Amino acid sequence: MEKERAPRNRTLVLSDEECLAYGRRCLDIGGEAALDSILDRTINADTLKVLALLPRAFVDLMVVDPPYNLDKDFNASSFRKMSHGGYRDYVESWFSGLLPLLKADASIYVCCDWRSSSAVFQVLDEHVTVRNRISWQREKGRGASSNWKNCVEDIWFATVGKEYCFNVEAVMMKRRVLAPYREGGVPKDWVDGADGRYRMTYPSNFWDDLSIPYWSMPENTDHPTQKPEKLLAKLVLASSRVGSVVFDPFLGSGTTSVVAKKLGRKYVGIEIDPLYCAWAEKRLADADLRKDIQGYADGVFWERNTSSQQKSGRKGTC
Ligand SMILES: C[S@@+](CC[C@H](N)C(=O)[O-])C[C@H]1O[C@@H](n2cnc3c(N)ncnc32)[C@H](O)[C@@H]1O
């Protein structure tokens, strides 16, 4: 049955005809695939079954957002919580197959929560160089009466080799200056700009400036674990260049590919569920018309709930 939605709800909804039409844009891999045939495409397949058919060493940046180790329904399929060892074996089963697809200077990000984080780390640590763990305070979480509410996710950052791309200048944070210190009457390490007093700071591995997509955001879909475009924008800008190939083997509603496209990268995504593939294709088509990424404007990431608009009293968009 159709969900009833508030008038200002901007969640993506497709008719049956649109689902079929966007679904037809996806790629169905029958045999060994050449690079040209998969670039800028969504592959509708079981990642574990098609990895061996993909080209070797074509990926500059891989973002992996697999099912976490908890009970979760994904439209037609579902994931069931396993033991720690069982989940580690599951991660190993796809990670070892993904490795040959990566270039020697590729970067890797793997998303997880506290329960799956150590299994993901163990597998990464066996195969590649783990460089950091980003903690994303996503705000929303299910309250619990006998435990701490979980509202943090981890994103492991690793690289295949010693050489890798990291464009720190592209992901600096613009922060409001709360205590504007001056030296000799001149602002010290901050700027008194038309859009307020701010300081550009190096990005840390604690991210509290982005929330999960919600109903009034145009990027929102009904995917149960959709990542925000702003989060992917940070990963893509920091760890790839214009024209790089960004790959996501658990694409979901398409966030990684959409952001890669908006930022001038090439993309390849694999998703097992045909409905999610159709949503991804619709979002990719929309990205031809709208390149904006909520919370990232004019090459700058603003901290949560601030933007240049707030200075003039209007509501921020982060
Ligand atoms: C955590 S979600 C990814 C969400 C995504 N980052 C987004 O922003 O929408 C994991 C996705 O992996 C898909 N999936 C699970 N097993 C898969 C497999 N073997 N092959 C391809 N996709 C799979 C699920 O259908 C689900 O959409």
The ligand as a Gaussian input file, in Angstrom:
#p B3LYP/6-31G(d) Opt

LIG

0 1
 C       24.021000      -0.475000       3.754000
 S       23.174000      -0.577000       2.245000
 C       23.971000       0.639000       1.231000
 C       23.281000       1.977000       1.267000
 C       23.901000       2.999000       0.357000
 N       25.185000       3.449000       0.840000
 C       22.988000       4.206000       0.148000
 O       23.419000       5.345000       0.394000
 O       21.845000       4.019000      -0.245000
 C       23.728000      -2.099000       1.639000
 C       23.135000      -2.473000       0.295000
 O       23.785000      -3.656000      -0.167000
 C       22.868000      -4.408000      -0.916000
 N       23.402000      -5.786000      -0.977000
 C       23.426000      -6.710000       0.026000
 N       24.039000      -7.826000      -0.402000
 C       24.441000      -7.585000      -1.679000
 C       25.146000      -8.352000      -2.652000
 N       25.567000      -9.611000      -2.388000
 N       25.374000      -7.813000      -3.857000
 C       24.962000      -6.536000      -4.142000
 N       24.294000      -5.775000      -3.262000
 C       24.033000      -6.281000      -2.052000
 C       21.548000      -4.248000      -0.151000
 O       20.442000      -4.495000      -0.986000
 C       21.638000      -2.792000       0.316000
 O       20.967000      -1.933000      -0.579000

